[in-house]
């Protein structure tokens, strides 16, 4: 039988795991950042055991890597890894967005519009961490309306790996668009209750908005 202390430790470990996972997905941690168990435990006001368990789970998720001597740091994806995950995202994210349409209302769309405005304002003010957080919230607030928890779990396992790489987005390769920002097309498609247009806007956002970023990743990989 598992004791009460064991249950509490597992619950705390799950909370820490979720906290760190959200930081990774929203690009609040950088590739190569070292995560020290003792320092994290102190900052979170907990013991080292649940922190260690959470970090080891993120190692299994391929978001972190363990170096010799239990040195844990944020993984940096290779270009090949990023391209594979990008291909999967192009298939799954538009589908999640289209499925979300039947679960959103005008109040949700209004909040999404304010989230996009926060992103644009942060870009203009060169507040890049806030811009990255707003972008994450824009995407996942839609995906999580899909009513497909297993699909969301898959997308989270992708973003927990790709999120830290997005810290390279600004100021070297910010998103650019040939026409309106694709987030505006998302909002318009949601208001028109057009599932196909919602899916297309999310797909275009990844392709068009990520065009410069992909070129930048290719250039730094060649230099390396």
VENGIUR-V407917 format. One record per residue. N is the residue number from 1. RES is the residue in three letters. PHI is phi in whole degrees, 0 to 359 (none if undefined). D_CENTER is the distance of its C-alpha to the mean C-alpha in whole Angstrom. Layout:
((N,RES,PHI,D_CENTER) (N,RES,PHI,D_CENTER))
This chain:
((1,UNK,none,37) (2,UNK,279,34) (3,UNK,286,35) (4,UNK,299,34) (5,UNK,298,32) (6,UNK,297,31) (7,UNK,296,29) (8,UNK,296,28) (9,UNK,296,26) (10,UNK,295,24) (11,UNK,296,23) (12,UNK,294,22) (13,UNK,299,21) (14,UNK,295,18) (15,UNK,295,18) (16,UNK,292,17) (17,UNK,301,15) (18,UNK,297,12) (19,UNK,300,13) (20,UNK,290,12) (21,UNK,299,9) (22,UNK,295,7) (23,UNK,295,8) (24,UNK,292,7) (25,UNK,295,3) (26,UNK,267,4) (27,UNK,61,7) (28,UNK,268,9) (29,UNK,240,11) (30,UNK,258,12) (31,UNK,304,14) (32,UNK,92,17) (33,UNK,301,17) (34,UNK,270,19) (35,UNK,249,19) (36,UNK,263,22) (37,UNK,303,23) (38,UNK,296,26) (39,UNK,294,24) (40,UNK,296,21) (41,UNK,300,24) (42,UNK,294,26) (43,UNK,292,23) (44,UNK,267,22) (45,UNK,69,25) (46,UNK,223,26) (47,UNK,278,27) (48,UNK,284,26) (49,UNK,300,26) (50,UNK,294,23) (51,UNK,295,21) (52,UNK,300,22) (53,UNK,297,21) (54,UNK,295,18) (55,UNK,295,17) (56,UNK,294,19) (57,UNK,295,17) (58,UNK,289,14) (59,UNK,294,17) (60,UNK,297,17) (61,UNK,284,14) (62,UNK,68,14) (63,UNK,273,11) (64,UNK,243,14) (65,UNK,225,18) (66,UNK,254,21) (67,UNK,264,24) (68,UNK,307,28) (69,UNK,83,29) (70,UNK,58,26) (71,UNK,269,24) (72,UNK,251,20) (73,UNK,217,17) (74,UNK,288,14) (75,UNK,288,14) (76,UNK,248,14) (77,UNK,295,14) (78,UNK,283,17) (79,UNK,300,17) (80,UNK,297,19) (81,UNK,296,16) (82,UNK,298,13) (83,UNK,296,16) (84,UNK,295,16) (85,UNK,293,12) (86,UNK,297,12) (87,UNK,297,16) (88,UNK,293,14) (89,UNK,300,11) (90,UNK,297,14) (91,UNK,275,16) (92,UNK,270,14) (93,UNK,292,12) (94,UNK,299,15) (95,UNK,294,17) (96,UNK,299,15) (97,UNK,295,15) (98,UNK,295,19) (99,UNK,293,19) (100,UNK,288,18) (101,UNK,304,21) (102,UNK,285,23) (103,UNK,246,22) (104,UNK,246,21) (105,UNK,233,24) (106,UNK,297,25) (107,UNK,296,24) (108,UNK,296,20) (109,UNK,297,20) (110,UNK,299,22) (111,UNK,294,19) (112,UNK,296,16) (113,UNK,296,19) (114,UNK,293,19) (115,UNK,297,15) (116,UNK,295,16) (117,UNK,299,19) (118,UNK,297,17) (119,UNK,298,15) (120,UNK,296,18) (121,UNK,298,20) (122,UNK,295,17) (123,UNK,297,18) (124,UNK,297,21) (125,UNK,272,22) (126,UNK,59,20) (127,UNK,267,18) (128,UNK,292,15) (129,UNK,301,12) (130,UNK,292,13) (131,UNK,297,12) (132,UNK,294,9) (133,UNK,296,8) (134,UNK,296,10) (135,UNK,296,9) (136,UNK,300,5) (137,UNK,295,8) (138,UNK,299,10) (139,UNK,293,9) (140,UNK,284,8) (141,UNK,296,11) (142,UNK,284,13) (143,UNK,303,12) (144,UNK,287,13) (145,UNK,276,16) (146,UNK,291,17) (147,UNK,72,19) (148,UNK,235,17) (149,UNK,299,16) (150,UNK,289,16) (151,UNK,295,14) (152,UNK,298,11) (153,UNK,298,12) (154,UNK,296,12) (155,UNK,295,9) (156,UNK,295,7) (157,UNK,292,9) (158,UNK,281,8) (159,UNK,292,4) (160,UNK,293,6) (161,UNK,270,8) (162,UNK,274,7) (163,UNK,308,5) (164,UNK,301,8) (165,UNK,294,10) (166,UNK,292,9) (167,UNK,295,11) (168,UNK,274,14) (169,UNK,296,13) (170,UNK,252,15) (171,UNK,267,18) (172,UNK,286,19) (173,UNK,215,17) (174,UNK,295,16) (175,UNK,299,16) (176,UNK,228,19) (177,UNK,225,21) (178,UNK,289,24) (179,UNK,232,25) (180,UNK,297,23) (181,UNK,304,19) (182,UNK,296,18) (183,UNK,297,16) (184,UNK,293,20) (185,UNK,292,21) (186,UNK,300,18) (187,UNK,299,20) (188,UNK,297,23) (189,UNK,295,23) (190,UNK,295,22) (191,UNK,295,25) (192,UNK,274,27) (193,UNK,54,26) (194,UNK,250,25) (195,UNK,297,23) (196,UNK,297,23) (197,UNK,291,23) (198,UNK,298,19) (199,UNK,299,18) (200,UNK,294,20) (201,UNK,293,18) (202,UNK,292,15) (203,UNK,297,16) (204,UNK,294,18) (205,UNK,298,15) (206,UNK,291,13) (207,UNK,284,16) (208,UNK,287,18) (209,UNK,293,15) (210,UNK,265,14) (211,UNK,299,18) (212,UNK,292,19) (213,UNK,295,15) (214,UNK,298,17) (215,UNK,297,20) (216,UNK,294,19) (217,UNK,297,18) (218,UNK,297,21) (219,UNK,292,23) (220,UNK,285,22) (221,UNK,289,22) (222,UNK,296,25) (223,UNK,295,26) (224,UNK,293,25))
